[in-house]
């Protein structure tokens, strides 16, 4: 079997040495220090993967990425940059992800492996998990897709859908109603891919916004979804309001996601405990990473009391804890 070819486009010579050391056991490593060289080598060798420094001395790495993806849509491009501001641009150009310098070499290596895993095997995993699982209402799925488009552009949603085996939604977004859309396992798969593609830093704001928008827009687009439309809480104390609305919303989330959402409280706080958390399933981390429910609960509380409140995740299954636990102050 032929070793896959990987083209490293990088103008720092020490980094090229590092890449070569890390990759040459498994790949045929080709290197280019300028955009012009990169295009020449690409045309000649047609590599399966390219690691692309965005800041080159001649042509920008974004232009080189566009050139590559235009000629060979299947080539995986991993963009690398010392600056944070270009994520949207590189994804629009067709790169699969952006890695920030300085990076940990081992992380990049893992990423290359994840991204070069054939999509068909990801799809078949998703297929196996389908049985017995119910579907997420279209409006929630659509709101999440909208949040990705708004923050990352349409190109990124396309990459995300492709990697998640959800090609059926490319150019065909679900409606804002109760009809069934993706399965619970597909929902989890999307979150996993958001982490794989964007890294923890990039995933955090998107997932948080998805949670916020998930509640906020449901009230506009699909007011019956969480069963809170028209509830009268005027005469309740603030804590009664919080408890009343959390109980209602959590019950609905249990139905939608098919797993327990336990509400507990002490003198100072409410706690939502998830023994089976769909937001961090299959992921490991050294800090809590379930950003969607944080955004969601914050929006719920703001709606109920009219006051913004910080929700904090104090335990996470991705860290090895038994539950994901969210703390909501009284
Ligand atoms: Zn979790």
Boltz pocket constraint, residues with backbone or C-beta under 6 A from the ligand:
constraints:
  - pocket:
      binder: B
      contacts: [[A, 277], [A, 278], [A, 279], [A, 280], [A, 281], [A, 289], [A, 290], [A, 316], [A, 317], [A, 318], [A, 324]]
      max_distance: 6.0
